[in-house]
Amino acid sequence: MFLAEIGDKSQLAAIALGGSLKSPRAVFLGSVTALLLATLIGVLLGGGIAQLLPVRSLKTMAAIGFTLMALRLLWFSKQ
């Protein structure tokens, strides 16, 4: 996970806060807590949605969502 998230906006914010505040421990604990909560919410919502919809539908929706995000990045990145 760490290698996949290098350069993420939240990581860059943690680096900036860690360098500018007097308590890097508080920045670390806040960052860890935020990541854990975001992951927990994603897992709980994903598990709930997986109970309602078939796996094939979820995979199709994920593929469409990622395709739309990629097209948006390609389309609007030149502005």
mmJSON file of the N, C-alpha and C atoms, coordinates in Angstrom:
{"data_MODEL":{"atom_site":{
"group_PDB":["ATOM","ATOM","ATOM","ATOM","ATOM","ATOM","ATOM","ATOM","ATOM","ATOM","ATOM","ATOM","ATOM","ATOM","ATOM","ATOM","ATOM","ATOM","ATOM","ATOM","ATOM","ATOM","ATOM","ATOM","ATOM","ATOM","ATOM","ATOM","ATOM","ATOM","ATOM","ATOM","ATOM","ATOM","ATOM","ATOM","ATOM","ATOM","ATOM","ATOM","ATOM","ATOM","ATOM","ATOM","ATOM","ATOM","ATOM","ATOM","ATOM","ATOM","ATOM","ATOM","ATOM","ATOM","ATOM","ATOM","ATOM","ATOM","ATOM","ATOM","ATOM","ATOM","ATOM","ATOM","ATOM","ATOM","ATOM","ATOM","ATOM","ATOM","ATOM","ATOM","ATOM","ATOM","ATOM","ATOM","ATOM","ATOM","ATOM","ATOM","ATOM","ATOM","ATOM","ATOM","ATOM","ATOM","ATOM","ATOM","ATOM","ATOM","ATOM","ATOM","ATOM","ATOM","ATOM","ATOM","ATOM","ATOM","ATOM","ATOM","ATOM","ATOM","ATOM","ATOM","ATOM","ATOM","ATOM","ATOM","ATOM","ATOM","ATOM","ATOM","ATOM","ATOM","ATOM","ATOM","ATOM","ATOM","ATOM","ATOM","ATOM","ATOM","ATOM","ATOM","ATOM","ATOM","ATOM","ATOM","ATOM","ATOM","ATOM","ATOM","ATOM","ATOM","ATOM","ATOM","ATOM","ATOM","ATOM","ATOM","ATOM","ATOM","ATOM","ATOM","ATOM","ATOM","ATOM","ATOM","ATOM","ATOM","ATOM","ATOM","ATOM","ATOM","ATOM","ATOM","ATOM","ATOM","ATOM","ATOM","ATOM","ATOM","ATOM","ATOM","ATOM","ATOM","ATOM","ATOM","ATOM","ATOM","ATOM","ATOM","ATOM","ATOM","ATOM","ATOM","ATOM","ATOM","ATOM","ATOM","ATOM","ATOM","ATOM","ATOM","ATOM","ATOM","ATOM","ATOM","ATOM","ATOM","ATOM","ATOM","ATOM","ATOM","ATOM","ATOM","ATOM","ATOM","ATOM","ATOM","ATOM","ATOM","ATOM","ATOM","ATOM","ATOM","ATOM","ATOM","ATOM","ATOM","ATOM","ATOM","ATOM","ATOM","ATOM","ATOM","ATOM","ATOM","ATOM","ATOM","ATOM","ATOM","ATOM","ATOM","ATOM","ATOM","ATOM","ATOM","ATOM","ATOM","ATOM","ATOM","ATOM","ATOM","ATOM","ATOM","ATOM"],
"id":[1,2,3,4,5,6,7,8,9,10,11,12,13,14,15,16,17,18,19,20,21,22,23,24,25,26,27,28,29,30,31,32,33,34,35,36,37,38,39,40,41,42,43,44,45,46,47,48,49,50,51,52,53,54,55,56,57,58,59,60,61,62,63,64,65,66,67,68,69,70,71,72,73,74,75,76,77,78,79,80,81,82,83,84,85,86,87,88,89,90,91,92,93,94,95,96,97,98,99,100,101,102,103,104,105,106,107,108,109,110,111,112,113,114,115,116,117,118,119,120,121,122,123,124,125,126,127,128,129,130,131,132,133,134,135,136,137,138,139,140,141,142,143,144,145,146,147,148,149,150,151,152,153,154,155,156,157,158,159,160,161,162,163,164,165,166,167,168,169,170,171,172,173,174,175,176,177,178,179,180,181,182,183,184,185,186,187,188,189,190,191,192,193,194,195,196,197,198,199,200,201,202,203,204,205,206,207,208,209,210,211,212,213,214,215,216,217,218,219,220,221,222,223,224,225,226,227,228,229,230,231,232,233,234,235,236,237],
"type_symbol":["N","C","C","N","C","C","N","C","C","N","C","C","N","C","C","N","C","C","N","C","C","N","C","C","N","C","C","N","C","C","N","C","C","N","C","C","N","C","C","N","C","C","N","C","C","N","C","C","N","C","C","N","C","C","N","C","C","N","C","C","N","C","C","N","C","C","N","C","C","N","C","C","N","C","C","N","C","C","N","C","C","N","C","C","N","C","C","N","C","C","N","C","C","N","C","C","N","C","C","N","C","C","N","C","C","N","C","C","N","C","C","N","C","C","N","C","C","N","C","C","N","C","C","N","C","C","N","C","C","N","C","C","N","C","C","N","C","C","N","C","C","N","C","C","N","C","C","N","C","C","N","C","C","N","C","C","N","C","C","N","C","C","N","C","C","N","C","C","N","C","C","N","C","C","N","C","C","N","C","C","N","C","C","N","C","C","N","C","C","N","C","C","N","C","C","N","C","C","N","C","C","N","C","C","N","C","C","N","C","C","N","C","C","N","C","C","N","C","C","N","C","C","N","C","C","N","C","C","N","C","C","N","C","C","N","C","C"],
"label_atom_id":["N","CA","C","N","CA","C","N","CA","C","N","CA","C","N","CA","C","N","CA","C","N","CA","C","N","CA","C","N","CA","C","N","CA","C","N","CA","C","N","CA","C","N","CA","C","N","CA","C","N","CA","C","N","CA","C","N","CA","C","N","CA","C","N","CA","C","N","CA","C","N","CA","C","N","CA","C","N","CA","C","N","CA","C","N","CA","C","N","CA","C","N","CA","C","N","CA","C","N","CA","C","N","CA","C","N","CA","C","N","CA","C","N","CA","C","N","CA","C","N","CA","C","N","CA","C","N","CA","C","N","CA","C","N","CA","C","N","CA","C","N","CA","C","N","CA","C","N","CA","C","N","CA","C","N","CA","C","N","CA","C","N","CA","C","N","CA","C","N","CA","C","N","CA","C","N","CA","C","N","CA","C","N","CA","C","N","CA","C","N","CA","C","N","CA","C","N","CA","C","N","CA","C","N","CA","C","N","CA","C","N","CA","C","N","CA","C","N","CA","C","N","CA","C","N","CA","C","N","CA","C","N","CA","C","N","CA","C","N","CA","C","N","CA","C","N","CA","C","N","CA","C","N","CA","C","N","CA","C","N","CA","C","N","CA","C","N","CA","C","N","CA","C","N","CA","C"],
"label_alt_id":[null,null,null,null,null,null,null,null,null,null,null,null,null,null,null,null,null,null,null,null,null,null,null,null,null,null,null,null,null,null,null,null,null,null,null,null,null,null,null,null,null,null,null,null,null,null,null,null,null,null,null,null,null,null,null,null,null,null,null,null,null,null,null,null,null,null,null,null,null,null,null,null,null,null,null,null,null,null,null,null,null,null,null,null,null,null,null,null,null,null,null,null,null,null,null,null,null,null,null,null,null,null,null,null,null,null,null,null,null,null,null,null,null,null,null,null,null,null,null,null,null,null,null,null,null,null,null,null,null,null,null,null,null,null,null,null,null,null,null,null,null,null,null,null,null,null,null,null,null,null,null,null,null,null,null,null,null,null,null,null,null,null,null,null,null,null,null,null,null,null,null,null,null,null,null,null,null,null,null,null,null,null,null,null,null,null,null,null,null,null,null,null,null,null,null,null,null,null,null,null,null,null,null,null,null,null,null,null,null,null,null,null,null,null,null,null,null,null,null,null,null,null,null,null,null,null,null,null,null,null,null,null,null,null,null,null,null],
"label_comp_id":["MET","MET","MET","PHE","PHE","PHE","LEU","LEU","LEU","ALA","ALA","ALA","GLU","GLU","GLU","ILE","ILE","ILE","GLY","GLY","GLY","ASP","ASP","ASP","LYS","LYS","LYS","SER","SER","SER","GLN","GLN","GLN","LEU","LEU","LEU","ALA","ALA","ALA","ALA","ALA","ALA","ILE","ILE","ILE","ALA","ALA","ALA","LEU","LEU","LEU","GLY","GLY","GLY","GLY","GLY","GLY","SER","SER","SER","LEU","LEU","LEU","LYS","LYS","LYS","SER","SER","SER","PRO","PRO","PRO","ARG","ARG","ARG","ALA","ALA","ALA","VAL","VAL","VAL","PHE","PHE","PHE","LEU","LEU","LEU","GLY","GLY","GLY","SER","SER","SER","VAL","VAL","VAL","THR","THR","THR","ALA","ALA","ALA","LEU","LEU","LEU","LEU","LEU","LEU","LEU","LEU","LEU","ALA","ALA","ALA","THR","THR","THR","LEU","LEU","LEU","ILE","ILE","ILE","GLY","GLY","GLY","VAL","VAL","VAL","LEU","LEU","LEU","LEU","LEU","LEU","GLY","GLY","GLY","GLY","GLY","GLY","GLY","GLY","GLY","ILE","ILE","ILE","ALA","ALA","ALA","GLN","GLN","GLN","LEU","LEU","LEU","LEU","LEU","LEU","PRO","PRO","PRO","VAL","VAL","VAL","ARG","ARG","ARG","SER","SER","SER","LEU","LEU","LEU","LYS","LYS","LYS","THR","THR","THR","MET","MET","MET","ALA","ALA","ALA","ALA","ALA","ALA","ILE","ILE","ILE","GLY","GLY","GLY","PHE","PHE","PHE","THR","THR","THR","LEU","LEU","LEU","MET","MET","MET","ALA","ALA","ALA","LEU","LEU","LEU","ARG","ARG","ARG","LEU","LEU","LEU","LEU","LEU","LEU","TRP","TRP","TRP","PHE","PHE","PHE","SER","SER","SER","LYS","LYS","LYS","GLN","GLN","GLN"],
"label_asym_id":["A","A","A","A","A","A","A","A","A","A","A","A","A","A","A","A","A","A","A","A","A","A","A","A","A","A","A","A","A","A","A","A","A","A","A","A","A","A","A","A","A","A","A","A","A","A","A","A","A","A","A","A","A","A","A","A","A","A","A","A","A","A","A","A","A","A","A","A","A","A","A","A","A","A","A","A","A","A","A","A","A","A","A","A","A","A","A","A","A","A","A","A","A","A","A","A","A","A","A","A","A","A","A","A","A","A","A","A","A","A","A","A","A","A","A","A","A","A","A","A","A","A","A","A","A","A","A","A","A","A","A","A","A","A","A","A","A","A","A","A","A","A","A","A","A","A","A","A","A","A","A","A","A","A","A","A","A","A","A","A","A","A","A","A","A","A","A","A","A","A","A","A","A","A","A","A","A","A","A","A","A","A","A","A","A","A","A","A","A","A","A","A","A","A","A","A","A","A","A","A","A","A","A","A","A","A","A","A","A","A","A","A","A","A","A","A","A","A","A","A","A","A","A","A","A","A","A","A","A","A","A","A","A","A","A","A","A"],
"label_entity_id":["1","1","1","1","1","1","1","1","1","1","1","1","1","1","1","1","1","1","1","1","1","1","1","1","1","1","1","1","1","1","1","1","1","1","1","1","1","1","1","1","1","1","1","1","1","1","1","1","1","1","1","1","1","1","1","1","1","1","1","1","1","1","1","1","1","1","1","1","1","1","1","1","1","1","1","1","1","1","1","1","1","1","1","1","1","1","1","1","1","1","1","1","1","1","1","1","1","1","1","1","1","1","1","1","1","1","1","1","1","1","1","1","1","1","1","1","1","1","1","1","1","1","1","1","1","1","1","1","1","1","1","1","1","1","1","1","1","1","1","1","1","1","1","1","1","1","1","1","1","1","1","1","1","1","1","1","1","1","1","1","1","1","1","1","1","1","1","1","1","1","1","1","1","1","1","1","1","1","1","1","1","1","1","1","1","1","1","1","1","1","1","1","1","1","1","1","1","1","1","1","1","1","1","1","1","1","1","1","1","1","1","1","1","1","1","1","1","1","1","1","1","1","1","1","1","1","1","1","1","1","1","1","1","1","1","1","1"],
"label_seq_id":[1,1,1,2,2,2,3,3,3,4,4,4,5,5,5,6,6,6,7,7,7,8,8,8,9,9,9,10,10,10,11,11,11,12,12,12,13,13,13,14,14,14,15,15,15,16,16,16,17,17,17,18,18,18,19,19,19,20,20,20,21,21,21,22,22,22,23,23,23,24,24,24,25,25,25,26,26,26,27,27,27,28,28,28,29,29,29,30,30,30,31,31,31,32,32,32,33,33,33,34,34,34,35,35,35,36,36,36,37,37,37,38,38,38,39,39,39,40,40,40,41,41,41,42,42,42,43,43,43,44,44,44,45,45,45,46,46,46,47,47,47,48,48,48,49,49,49,50,50,50,51,51,51,52,52,52,53,53,53,54,54,54,55,55,55,56,56,56,57,57,57,58,58,58,59,59,59,60,60,60,61,61,61,62,62,62,63,63,63,64,64,64,65,65,65,66,66,66,67,67,67,68,68,68,69,69,69,70,70,70,71,71,71,72,72,72,73,73,73,74,74,74,75,75,75,76,76,76,77,77,77,78,78,78,79,79,79],
"pdbx_PDB_ins_code":[null,null,null,null,null,null,null,null,null,null,null,null,null,null,null,null,null,null,null,null,null,null,null,null,null,null,null,null,null,null,null,null,null,null,null,null,null,null,null,null,null,null,null,null,null,null,null,null,null,null,null,null,null,null,null,null,null,null,null,null,null,null,null,null,null,null,null,null,null,null,null,null,null,null,null,null,null,null,null,null,null,null,null,null,null,null,null,null,null,null,null,null,null,null,null,null,null,null,null,null,null,null,null,null,null,null,null,null,null,null,null,null,null,null,null,null,null,null,null,null,null,null,null,null,null,null,null,null,null,null,null,null,null,null,null,null,null,null,null,null,null,null,null,null,null,null,null,null,null,null,null,null,null,null,null,null,null,null,null,null,null,null,null,null,null,null,null,null,null,null,null,null,null,null,null,null,null,null,null,null,null,null,null,null,null,null,null,null,null,null,null,null,null,null,null,null,null,null,null,null,null,null,null,null,null,null,null,null,null,null,null,null,null,null,null,null,null,null,null,null,null,null,null,null,null,null,null,null,null,null,null,null,null,null,null,null,null],
"Cartn_x":[0.818,0.0,0.864,1.914,2.747,3.328,3.87,4.48,3.45,2.233,1.194,0.746,0.887,0.388,1.468,2.691,3.749,3.346,3.432,3.067,1.598,0.846,-0.564,-0.701,-1.791,-1.993,-1.975,-2.553,-2.576,-1.176,-0.357,1.017,1.813,1.611,2.298,1.852,0.577,0.082,0.702,0.84,1.456,2.922,3.613,5.007,5.113,4.235,4.258,3.924,2.909,2.535,3.62,4.185,5.236,6.455,6.731,7.876,7.603,6.345,6.035,5.502,5.015,4.475,5.518,5.312,6.255,6.039,4.944,4.633,4.432,5.518,5.355,4.605,4.657,3.93,2.424,1.928,0.499,0.119,0.994,0.73,0.682,1.615,1.639,0.363,-0.001,-1.2,-2.46,-2.543,-3.69,-3.756,-2.605,-2.565,-2.95,-2.43,-2.752,-4.242,-4.773,-6.194,-7.068,-6.708,-7.483,-7.452,-6.286,-6.177,-6.984,-6.903,-7.667,-9.166,-9.629,-11.065,-11.543,-10.756,-11.138,-11.209,-10.247,-10.245,-11.428,-11.703,-12.836,-14.153,-14.345,-15.58,-15.698,-14.592,-14.617,-14.959,-14.378,-14.648,-16.095,-16.596,-17.974,-18.978,-18.761,-19.666,-19.571,-18.352,-18.172,-18.839,-18.703,-19.35,-20.862,-21.386,-22.838,-23.366,-22.65,-23.08,-22.96,-21.922,-21.74,-22.875,-23.542,-24.689,-25.926,-25.976,-27.147,-27.04,-25.837,-25.647,-24.767,-24.969,-24.099,-22.672,-21.697,-20.29,-20.04,-20.662,-20.455,-20.891,-22.002,-22.474,-21.494,-20.965,-19.995,-18.734,-18.257,-17.063,-17.32,-18.494,-18.844,-18.902,-19.529,-19.611,-18.225,-17.361,-15.997,-15.23,-15.385,-14.696,-15.164,-16.459,-16.993,-16.491,-16.491,-16.011,-14.556,-13.699,-12.285,-12.07,-12.854,-12.744,-13.12,-14.196,-14.609,-13.556,-12.971,-11.919,-10.7,-10.324,-9.179,-9.449,-10.653,-10.996,-11.007,-11.521,-11.536,-10.116,-9.242,-7.843,-7.17,-7.428,-6.841,-7.433,-8.739,-9.439,-9.116,-9.123,-8.983,-7.587,-6.634,-5.294,-4.515,-4.923,-4.191,-4.584,-5.547,-6.018,-5.196],
"Cartn_y":[-1.188,0.0,1.254,1.238,2.429,2.819,1.853,2.165,2.675,2.155,2.591,4.012,4.454,5.766,6.856,6.532,7.545,8.693,9.903,11.078,11.432,10.692,10.987,12.352,13.049,14.383,14.345,13.31,13.239,13.021,12.261,12.058,13.357,14.09,15.372,16.361,16.329,17.192,16.789,15.495,15.023,15.438,15.387,15.82,17.302,18.102,19.547,19.869,19.205,19.449,18.964,17.809,17.272,18.174,18.848,19.749,21.102,21.503,22.85,22.895,21.796,21.783,21.28,21.614,21.212,19.769,19.16,17.803,16.854,16.311,15.362,14.101,13.769,12.594,12.786,14.005,14.278,14.174,14.645,14.533,13.06,12.278,10.848,10.161,10.406,9.768,10.208,11.477,11.958,11.333,11.209,10.603,9.127,8.42,6.994,6.813,7.635,7.549,7.817,8.829,9.155,8.01,7.412,6.294,5.097,4.807,3.681,3.901,5.108,5.387,5.327,5.883,5.843,4.396,3.58,2.17,1.429,1.679,1.034,1.39,2.657,3.084,2.416,2.362,1.713,0.24,-0.442,-1.875,-2.108,-1.323,-1.505,-1.198,-0.09,0.242,-0.781,-1.199,-2.206,-3.518,-3.922,-5.159,-5.063,-3.897,-3.692,-3.691,-3.026,-2.975,-4.351,-5.103,-6.449,-7.384,-7.108,-7.912,-7.597,-6.374,-5.946,-6.223,-6.141,-6.275,-7.472,-8.065,-9.174,-8.666,-9.553,-9.189,-8.694,-9.307,-8.896,-7.441,-7.047,-5.666,-4.7,-5.073,-4.228,-4.042,-5.133,-5.045,-4.183,-4.306,-3.491,-2.011,-1.702,-0.306,0.247,-0.57,-0.124,0.135,-0.738,-0.559,0.712,0.949,2.174,3.405,3.353,4.486,4.802,3.781,4.006,4.502,3.988,4.457,5.93,6.319,7.729,8.631,8.187,8.979,9.116,8.023,8.073,9.014,8.93,9.821,11.28,11.527,12.892,13.414,12.576,13.002,13.262,12.405,12.631,13.843,14.036,15.099,16.474,16.587,17.885,18.188,17.289,17.509,18.565,18.911,19.876,21.32,21.534,22.897,23.56],
"Cartn_z":[0.0,0.0,0.0,0.82,0.937,-0.412,-1.145,-2.434,-3.44,-3.38,-4.307,-4.017,-2.782,-2.38,-2.335,-2.729,-2.713,-3.628,-3.12,-3.906,-3.807,-3.043,-2.835,-2.148,-2.422,-1.822,-0.305,0.276,1.736,2.288,1.579,2.025,1.92,0.858,0.716,1.794,2.138,3.221,4.55,4.796,6.042,6.107,4.992,4.958,5.27,4.662,4.905,6.36,6.9,8.3,9.253,8.961,9.82,9.886,8.789,8.761,9.376,9.426,9.903,11.332,11.847,13.208,14.201,15.443,16.486,16.954,16.563,17.024,15.845,15.302,14.195,14.622,15.905,16.398,16.206,16.471,16.29,14.814,13.928,12.486,12.086,12.6,12.296,12.776,14.028,14.571,13.829,13.475,12.705,11.328,10.676,9.339,9.387,10.375,10.519,10.807,11.701,12.035,10.813,10.039,8.839,7.832,7.628,6.688,7.165,8.456,9.001,8.879,9.182,9.07,7.621,6.703,5.288,4.79,5.209,4.811,5.42,6.696,7.364,6.68,6.379,5.708,4.341,3.598,2.289,2.368,3.342,3.508,3.912,4.867,5.315,4.208,3.499,2.391,1.269,0.964,-0.086,0.266,1.534,1.969,1.918,2.294,2.242,0.826,-0.057,-1.458,-2.103,-1.719,-2.275,-1.879,-0.76,-0.353,-1.194,-1.742,-2.504,-3.995,-4.537,-5.979,-6.308,-7.466,-7.884,-8.172,-8.004,-8.187,-9.609,-10.574,-11.975,-12.179,-11.581,-11.695,-11.031,-9.867,-9.178,-10.013,-10.609,-11.448,-12.684,-13.257,-14.414,-14.038,-12.901,-12.452,-12.144,-11.536,-11.246,-12.542,-13.519,-14.798,-15.499,-15.485,-16.104,-15.359,-14.036,-13.246,-13.518,-13.539,-13.824,-15.249,-16.189,-17.568,-17.668,-17.0,-17.017,-16.377,-15.276,-14.64,-15.558,-16.225,-17.139,-18.303,-18.865,-19.98,-19.531,-18.343,-17.818,-17.635,-17.091,-16.92,-18.261,-19.227,-20.551,-21.234,-21.109,-21.799,-21.22,-19.899,-19.249,-18.723,-18.923,-18.372,-19.147,-20.333,-21.144,-20.878,-20.003,-19.746,-18.682],
"occupancy":[1.0,1.0,1.0,1.0,1.0,1.0,1.0,1.0,1.0,1.0,1.0,1.0,1.0,1.0,1.0,1.0,1.0,1.0,1.0,1.0,1.0,1.0,1.0,1.0,1.0,1.0,1.0,1.0,1.0,1.0,1.0,1.0,1.0,1.0,1.0,1.0,1.0,1.0,1.0,1.0,1.0,1.0,1.0,1.0,1.0,1.0,1.0,1.0,1.0,1.0,1.0,1.0,1.0,1.0,1.0,1.0,1.0,1.0,1.0,1.0,1.0,1.0,1.0,1.0,1.0,1.0,1.0,1.0,1.0,1.0,1.0,1.0,1.0,1.0,1.0,1.0,1.0,1.0,1.0,1.0,1.0,1.0,1.0,1.0,1.0,1.0,1.0,1.0,1.0,1.0,1.0,1.0,1.0,1.0,1.0,1.0,1.0,1.0,1.0,1.0,1.0,1.0,1.0,1.0,1.0,1.0,1.0,1.0,1.0,1.0,1.0,1.0,1.0,1.0,1.0,1.0,1.0,1.0,1.0,1.0,1.0,1.0,1.0,1.0,1.0,1.0,1.0,1.0,1.0,1.0,1.0,1.0,1.0,1.0,1.0,1.0,1.0,1.0,1.0,1.0,1.0,1.0,1.0,1.0,1.0,1.0,1.0,1.0,1.0,1.0,1.0,1.0,1.0,1.0,1.0,1.0,1.0,1.0,1.0,1.0,1.0,1.0,1.0,1.0,1.0,1.0,1.0,1.0,1.0,1.0,1.0,1.0,1.0,1.0,1.0,1.0,1.0,1.0,1.0,1.0,1.0,1.0,1.0,1.0,1.0,1.0,1.0,1.0,1.0,1.0,1.0,1.0,1.0,1.0,1.0,1.0,1.0,1.0,1.0,1.0,1.0,1.0,1.0,1.0,1.0,1.0,1.0,1.0,1.0,1.0,1.0,1.0,1.0,1.0,1.0,1.0,1.0,1.0,1.0,1.0,1.0,1.0,1.0,1.0,1.0,1.0,1.0,1.0,1.0,1.0,1.0,1.0,1.0,1.0,1.0,1.0,1.0],
"B_iso_or_equiv":[0.0,0.0,0.0,0.0,0.0,0.0,0.0,0.0,0.0,0.0,0.0,0.0,0.0,0.0,0.0,0.0,0.0,0.0,0.0,0.0,0.0,0.0,0.0,0.0,0.0,0.0,0.0,0.0,0.0,0.0,0.0,0.0,0.0,0.0,0.0,0.0,0.0,0.0,0.0,0.0,0.0,0.0,0.0,0.0,0.0,0.0,0.0,0.0,0.0,0.0,0.0,0.0,0.0,0.0,0.0,0.0,0.0,0.0,0.0,0.0,0.0,0.0,0.0,0.0,0.0,0.0,0.0,0.0,0.0,0.0,0.0,0.0,0.0,0.0,0.0,0.0,0.0,0.0,0.0,0.0,0.0,0.0,0.0,0.0,0.0,0.0,0.0,0.0,0.0,0.0,0.0,0.0,0.0,0.0,0.0,0.0,0.0,0.0,0.0,0.0,0.0,0.0,0.0,0.0,0.0,0.0,0.0,0.0,0.0,0.0,0.0,0.0,0.0,0.0,0.0,0.0,0.0,0.0,0.0,0.0,0.0,0.0,0.0,0.0,0.0,0.0,0.0,0.0,0.0,0.0,0.0,0.0,0.0,0.0,0.0,0.0,0.0,0.0,0.0,0.0,0.0,0.0,0.0,0.0,0.0,0.0,0.0,0.0,0.0,0.0,0.0,0.0,0.0,0.0,0.0,0.0,0.0,0.0,0.0,0.0,0.0,0.0,0.0,0.0,0.0,0.0,0.0,0.0,0.0,0.0,0.0,0.0,0.0,0.0,0.0,0.0,0.0,0.0,0.0,0.0,0.0,0.0,0.0,0.0,0.0,0.0,0.0,0.0,0.0,0.0,0.0,0.0,0.0,0.0,0.0,0.0,0.0,0.0,0.0,0.0,0.0,0.0,0.0,0.0,0.0,0.0,0.0,0.0,0.0,0.0,0.0,0.0,0.0,0.0,0.0,0.0,0.0,0.0,0.0,0.0,0.0,0.0,0.0,0.0,0.0,0.0,0.0,0.0,0.0,0.0,0.0,0.0,0.0,0.0,0.0,0.0,0.0],
"pdbx_formal_charge":[null,null,null,null,null,null,null,null,null,null,null,null,null,null,null,null,null,null,null,null,null,null,null,null,null,null,null,null,null,null,null,null,null,null,null,null,null,null,null,null,null,null,null,null,null,null,null,null,null,null,null,null,null,null,null,null,null,null,null,null,null,null,null,null,null,null,null,null,null,null,null,null,null,null,null,null,null,null,null,null,null,null,null,null,null,null,null,null,null,null,null,null,null,null,null,null,null,null,null,null,null,null,null,null,null,null,null,null,null,null,null,null,null,null,null,null,null,null,null,null,null,null,null,null,null,null,null,null,null,null,null,null,null,null,null,null,null,null,null,null,null,null,null,null,null,null,null,null,null,null,null,null,null,null,null,null,null,null,null,null,null,null,null,null,null,null,null,null,null,null,null,null,null,null,null,null,null,null,null,null,null,null,null,null,null,null,null,null,null,null,null,null,null,null,null,null,null,null,null,null,null,null,null,null,null,null,null,null,null,null,null,null,null,null,null,null,null,null,null,null,null,null,null,null,null,null,null,null,null,null,null,null,null,null,null,null,null],
"auth_seq_id":[1,1,1,2,2,2,3,3,3,4,4,4,5,5,5,6,6,6,7,7,7,8,8,8,9,9,9,10,10,10,11,11,11,12,12,12,13,13,13,14,14,14,15,15,15,16,16,16,17,17,17,18,18,18,19,19,19,20,20,20,21,21,21,22,22,22,23,23,23,24,24,24,25,25,25,26,26,26,27,27,27,28,28,28,29,29,29,30,30,30,31,31,31,32,32,32,33,33,33,34,34,34,35,35,35,36,36,36,37,37,37,38,38,38,39,39,39,40,40,40,41,41,41,42,42,42,43,43,43,44,44,44,45,45,45,46,46,46,47,47,47,48,48,48,49,49,49,50,50,50,51,51,51,52,52,52,53,53,53,54,54,54,55,55,55,56,56,56,57,57,57,58,58,58,59,59,59,60,60,60,61,61,61,62,62,62,63,63,63,64,64,64,65,65,65,66,66,66,67,67,67,68,68,68,69,69,69,70,70,70,71,71,71,72,72,72,73,73,73,74,74,74,75,75,75,76,76,76,77,77,77,78,78,78,79,79,79],
"auth_comp_id":["MET","MET","MET","PHE","PHE","PHE","LEU","LEU","LEU","ALA","ALA","ALA","GLU","GLU","GLU","ILE","ILE","ILE","GLY","GLY","GLY","ASP","ASP","ASP","LYS","LYS","LYS","SER","SER","SER","GLN","GLN","GLN","LEU","LEU","LEU","ALA","ALA","ALA","ALA","ALA","ALA","ILE","ILE","ILE","ALA","ALA","ALA","LEU","LEU","LEU","GLY","GLY","GLY","GLY","GLY","GLY","SER","SER","SER","LEU","LEU","LEU","LYS","LYS","LYS","SER","SER","SER","PRO","PRO","PRO","ARG","ARG","ARG","ALA","ALA","ALA","VAL","VAL","VAL","PHE","PHE","PHE","LEU","LEU","LEU","GLY","GLY","GLY","SER","SER","SER","VAL","VAL","VAL","THR","THR","THR","ALA","ALA","ALA","LEU","LEU","LEU","LEU","LEU","LEU","LEU","LEU","LEU","ALA","ALA","ALA","THR","THR","THR","LEU","LEU","LEU","ILE","ILE","ILE","GLY","GLY","GLY","VAL","VAL","VAL","LEU","LEU","LEU","LEU","LEU","LEU","GLY","GLY","GLY","GLY","GLY","GLY","GLY","GLY","GLY","ILE","ILE","ILE","ALA","ALA","ALA","GLN","GLN","GLN","LEU","LEU","LEU","LEU","LEU","LEU","PRO","PRO","PRO","VAL","VAL","VAL","ARG","ARG","ARG","SER","SER","SER","LEU","LEU","LEU","LYS","LYS","LYS","THR","THR","THR","MET","MET","MET","ALA","ALA","ALA","ALA","ALA","ALA","ILE","ILE","ILE","GLY","GLY","GLY","PHE","PHE","PHE","THR","THR","THR","LEU","LEU","LEU","MET","MET","MET","ALA","ALA","ALA","LEU","LEU","LEU","ARG","ARG","ARG","LEU","LEU","LEU","LEU","LEU","LEU","TRP","TRP","TRP","PHE","PHE","PHE","SER","SER","SER","LYS","LYS","LYS","GLN","GLN","GLN"],
"auth_asym_id":["A","A","A","A","A","A","A","A","A","A","A","A","A","A","A","A","A","A","A","A","A","A","A","A","A","A","A","A","A","A","A","A","A","A","A","A","A","A","A","A","A","A","A","A","A","A","A","A","A","A","A","A","A","A","A","A","A","A","A","A","A","A","A","A","A","A","A","A","A","A","A","A","A","A","A","A","A","A","A","A","A","A","A","A","A","A","A","A","A","A","A","A","A","A","A","A","A","A","A","A","A","A","A","A","A","A","A","A","A","A","A","A","A","A","A","A","A","A","A","A","A","A","A","A","A","A","A","A","A","A","A","A","A","A","A","A","A","A","A","A","A","A","A","A","A","A","A","A","A","A","A","A","A","A","A","A","A","A","A","A","A","A","A","A","A","A","A","A","A","A","A","A","A","A","A","A","A","A","A","A","A","A","A","A","A","A","A","A","A","A","A","A","A","A","A","A","A","A","A","A","A","A","A","A","A","A","A","A","A","A","A","A","A","A","A","A","A","A","A","A","A","A","A","A","A","A","A","A","A","A","A","A","A","A","A","A","A"],
"auth_atom_id":["N","CA","C","N","CA","C","N","CA","C","N","CA","C","N","CA","C","N","CA","C","N","CA","C","N","CA","C","N","CA","C","N","CA","C","N","CA","C","N","CA","C","N","CA","C","N","CA","C","N","CA","C","N","CA","C","N","CA","C","N","CA","C","N","CA","C","N","CA","C","N","CA","C","N","CA","C","N","CA","C","N","CA","C","N","CA","C","N","CA","C","N","CA","C","N","CA","C","N","CA","C","N","CA","C","N","CA","C","N","CA","C","N","CA","C","N","CA","C","N","CA","C","N","CA","C","N","CA","C","N","CA","C","N","CA","C","N","CA","C","N","CA","C","N","CA","C","N","CA","C","N","CA","C","N","CA","C","N","CA","C","N","CA","C","N","CA","C","N","CA","C","N","CA","C","N","CA","C","N","CA","C","N","CA","C","N","CA","C","N","CA","C","N","CA","C","N","CA","C","N","CA","C","N","CA","C","N","CA","C","N","CA","C","N","CA","C","N","CA","C","N","CA","C","N","CA","C","N","CA","C","N","CA","C","N","CA","C","N","CA","C","N","CA","C","N","CA","C","N","CA","C","N","CA","C","N","CA","C","N","CA","C","N","CA","C","N","CA","C","N","CA","C","N","CA","C"],
"pdbx_PDB_model_num":[1,1,1,1,1,1,1,1,1,1,1,1,1,1,1,1,1,1,1,1,1,1,1,1,1,1,1,1,1,1,1,1,1,1,1,1,1,1,1,1,1,1,1,1,1,1,1,1,1,1,1,1,1,1,1,1,1,1,1,1,1,1,1,1,1,1,1,1,1,1,1,1,1,1,1,1,1,1,1,1,1,1,1,1,1,1,1,1,1,1,1,1,1,1,1,1,1,1,1,1,1,1,1,1,1,1,1,1,1,1,1,1,1,1,1,1,1,1,1,1,1,1,1,1,1,1,1,1,1,1,1,1,1,1,1,1,1,1,1,1,1,1,1,1,1,1,1,1,1,1,1,1,1,1,1,1,1,1,1,1,1,1,1,1,1,1,1,1,1,1,1,1,1,1,1,1,1,1,1,1,1,1,1,1,1,1,1,1,1,1,1,1,1,1,1,1,1,1,1,1,1,1,1,1,1,1,1,1,1,1,1,1,1,1,1,1,1,1,1,1,1,1,1,1,1,1,1,1,1,1,1,1,1,1,1,1,1]
}}}
